[in-house]
Amino acid sequence: MTVTGHVKTAPETTAQVLSAEQRHADELAFLAAYDDGARPPGWALTPRAVVTFIRGSDGEPLTLPAERRTGTLPATMTVAAKFVGERSLVERCVVTLAGERGLLLVGEPGTAKSMLSELLAAAVCGTSALTVQGTAGTTEDAFRYGWNYALLLAQGPTPQALVDSPVLTAMRSGRVVRIEEVTRCLPEVQDALVSLLSDRRMNVPELAGTEEGLIRAVPGFTVIATANLRDRGVSEMSSALKRRFNFETIHPIADADTETDLVRRQATAAVERAGAAYTVDDAVLDALVTVFRDLRSGRSDEGWDVERPGTVMSTAEAVQVAVSLGLSAAYLADGDALDLMPGHLLGVVHKDDQNDRARLLGYWDGPVRRRAEDGSAMWRRLWDLRESLR
């Protein structure tokens, strides 16, 4: 696809989104050779290398010992940070998995729980593909097994007719299985995990008396689950299931500059995947992140109180607004990006609660107006756009 102007040629790709192990294959291969220390059973990397893969090498190049160099690996590599969060949190997650205990990542929507889960699985066992997406319609088969009904009717219950779930596949191969949004599953479905996490075996009553009738987990098998704290439609976990997980809470990004940099990088990458150059001014991104942080916390940096909307003002939502601004500038040339921001913000805020529009207007009448009165040309322009929120 060829386009003109500042829009670039769309990159050739075979998939819209690559898995973590595909995106970072070079780093994973390098770290596997770089750190040859002790590894828990079934692990592709050492626990220390897993932490380095996720948190990065702090800008320092790592040098591969001469005796481990091959023609396919570079002599040095600087590992990029992929998750914004405390190193100690990542280390606790890694230690939990090394002990073959279930790990539950909890937090508000948009705090990168799923991304951290994917990165951990990719680094620990080389694949993040063994995943169950929890929904209200998820059945117990998703955690246990199903049947190939054609074979079942033709042969009866045989090992060949058994269809492994991602959980059962992970048990057989000693890998990590990811369960997204576990609290969206019904309680009776969740409880199928209790015996799997404690006994590390799965009974197949239909195959009783055969070798396949009792499947035991291979060393290395463990579970990473995620759960949102504020979403509707969730089911409470039983105390028995909670006891089988170590809980780690993923908080929103604390530092404004770090969050702005993350929004910029992810929005730039997304717009470039769409075949365009990212041209949104840094000052506009600063203002965008400031609005999100104020509405998320209920208080501005200046100390002014802000009424929080009912929706979650997550970093992930900020990235999507930044992407929309970038795509509008690239493909529509529809005015200044700052002029488009209020409309996109309203689209984020006004989802569930009818009063959230009024809360956003209240934010405009508070911090936006005060900053405009303090002489900021950008905030003055945003104040002038107040009517677009009605």
SULURLIN-V925268 format. One record per helix or strand. SS is the DSSP state (H for helix, E for strand). FROM is the first residue (numbers start at 1). TO is the last residue. If there is no record, write none. Layout:
ss->(SS;SS)
from->(FROM;FROM)
to->(TO;TO)
This chain:
ss->(H;H;H;E;H;E;H;E;H;E;H;E;H;H;E;H;E;H;H;H;E;H;H;E;E;H;E;H;H;E;E;H;H;H;H;H)
from->(20;25;47;62;66;76;87;102;113;131;140;145;149;159;162;166;176;182;187;192;201;205;211;214;222;239;245;256;282;299;305;315;337;356;377;386)
to->(23;34;55;63;68;77;98;107;125;133;142;147;155;161;164;173;180;184;190;199;203;207;213;216;228;242;249;273;297;299;305;332;349;373;384;389)
